[in-house]
């Protein structure tokens, strides 16, 4: 994999649902995001990182991902990634160019094997970063449900240069594009959908205080708090007004590329699922909401 161009980093995601923009107050008054920009039928929300937005709310007729958003360091890297994608037979939606929406930037879009739209950008107008106790700093990771776990893992490695960090038995694969343990995780499922989106806060005290802030607003975790084995990160999951699962996390494991070897974590050992043994296994209701609603993505270009 040393000769592969890798995606630089995860920026965020835009989610789509009926009446999605009407749920803005949940994210700004409770979850801890702030409005960055808006247009007809879409609202972009930022955290405390320099990213212009982390999470987008788009009105639509269906439930799912509008696009997952990744970044490259510069235009040379963007062009190299595009060339690799084309060489590997990836489905691109156009050559690198300037985007003309409220976020802008230079890059391209493509479809993954489940027809999810992925956007890659550089040259964005960045914000001034800050640190605010218990408020989301960045998007930590995206978790996708897929009916072809092995095929999707191979595709993300071959086409986009991701590396596998760990496995949760034969049901889940954690993949990184930089030193962070995972930017994308893939879950074996009956159909493509979003499993959850994780927001990172700065440290364990912020993590616990974020949970406390949500409780003060009448929102309790649907699963957690606990601490995962793969990634070694604390977790607390909530369900958004549109029925999407969102997570607070912190202190995700950083990988040493020279020494790390992917490990298969047990799903029958409770301590491998939750090192603190505080959360217990996910309930049937939690598993159902994390299975999501079928999202068959965008049609391939002719």
Secondary structure, DSSP 8 states (H G I E B T S, - for coil): -TTS----EEEEEEEEETTGGGGHHIIIIII--EEEEEETTEEEEE-SSSSS-SEEEEE-SS-EEEEEEEE-SSHHHHHHHHHHHHHTT-EESS-SEE--SSS--EEEEEE-TT--EEEEEES---------TTS--EEEEEEEEES-HHHHHHHHHHHH--EEEEEETTTEEEEESSSBS-SEEEEE-SS-EEEEEEEE-SSHHHHHHHHHHHHHTT---SEEEEE-STT--EEEEEE-TTS-EEEEEE---B--TTT---EEE-SS-HHHH-TTSSS-S--HHHHHHHH-----------
